[in-house]
Amino acid sequence: MANQAKIWTVVPPSVGLPLFLGSVAITALLVHVAVLTHTTWYPAYFQGGNKKAAAVENAQAPVASLPSNISAN
């Protein structure tokens, strides 16, 4: 850990920390802009997506079958 502490002998914390945090914030913003401009699903999600009603399927419940040696009576 002594190696990481030596950076503050070259750059004072009052300069280094704002630069570091600013670069993290700028990187996060650039990633968000890239996702917004290079995908089709994210802007649609961000705007509320499709407003279509979900289709209701008329599916019957599966019927269990009895083994061949058992009668239903």
VENFEN-V401595 format. One record per residue. RES is the residue in one small letter. SS is DSSP state (H for helix, E for strand, C for the rest). PSI is psi as a letter, one per 20 degrees, with the letter a starting at -180 (NA if undefined). OMEGA is omega as a letter, one per 30 degrees, with the letter a starting at -180 (999 if undefined). Layout:
res=RES ss=SS psi=PSI omega=OMEGA
res=RES ss=SS psi=PSI omega=OMEGA
This chain:
res=m ss=C psi=i omega=a
res=a ss=H psi=h omega=l
res=n ss=H psi=g omega=a
res=q ss=H psi=h omega=a
res=a ss=H psi=h omega=a
res=k ss=C psi=i omega=l
res=i ss=H psi=h omega=a
res=w ss=H psi=i omega=l
res=t ss=H psi=i omega=l
res=v ss=H psi=g omega=a
res=v ss=C psi=p omega=l
res=p ss=C psi=q omega=a
res=p ss=H psi=h omega=l
res=s ss=H psi=i omega=l
res=v ss=H psi=g omega=a
res=g ss=H psi=g omega=a
res=l ss=H psi=g omega=l
res=p ss=H psi=h omega=l
res=l ss=H psi=g omega=l
res=f ss=H psi=g omega=a
res=l ss=H psi=h omega=l
res=g ss=H psi=h omega=l
res=s ss=H psi=h omega=l
res=v ss=H psi=g omega=l
res=a ss=H psi=g omega=l
res=i ss=H psi=g omega=l
res=t ss=H psi=g omega=l
res=a ss=H psi=g omega=l
res=l ss=H psi=g omega=l
res=l ss=H psi=h omega=l
res=v ss=H psi=g omega=l
res=h ss=H psi=g omega=l
res=v ss=H psi=g omega=l
res=a ss=H psi=g omega=l
res=v ss=H psi=g omega=a
res=l ss=H psi=h omega=a
res=t ss=H psi=i omega=a
res=h ss=H psi=j omega=l
res=t ss=C psi=q omega=l
res=t ss=C psi=h omega=a
res=w ss=H psi=h omega=a
res=y ss=H psi=g omega=l
res=p ss=H psi=h omega=l
res=a ss=H psi=g omega=l
res=y ss=H psi=g omega=a
res=f ss=H psi=h omega=l
res=q ss=C psi=i omega=l
res=g ss=C psi=i omega=l
res=g ss=C psi=a omega=l
res=n ss=C psi=q omega=a
res=k ss=C psi=k omega=l
res=k ss=C psi=q omega=l
res=a ss=C psi=q omega=l
res=a ss=C psi=p omega=l
res=a ss=C psi=p omega=l
res=v ss=C psi=p omega=a
res=e ss=C psi=q omega=l
res=n ss=C psi=m omega=a
res=a ss=C psi=p omega=l
res=q ss=C psi=q omega=l
res=a ss=C psi=q omega=l
res=p ss=C psi=q omega=a
res=v ss=C psi=p omega=l
res=a ss=C psi=q omega=l
res=s ss=C psi=q omega=l
res=l ss=C psi=q omega=l
res=p ss=C psi=q omega=a
res=s ss=C psi=h omega=a
res=n ss=C psi=j omega=l
res=i ss=C psi=p omega=l
res=s ss=C psi=q omega=a
res=a ss=C psi=i omega=a
res=n ss=C psi=NA omega=999
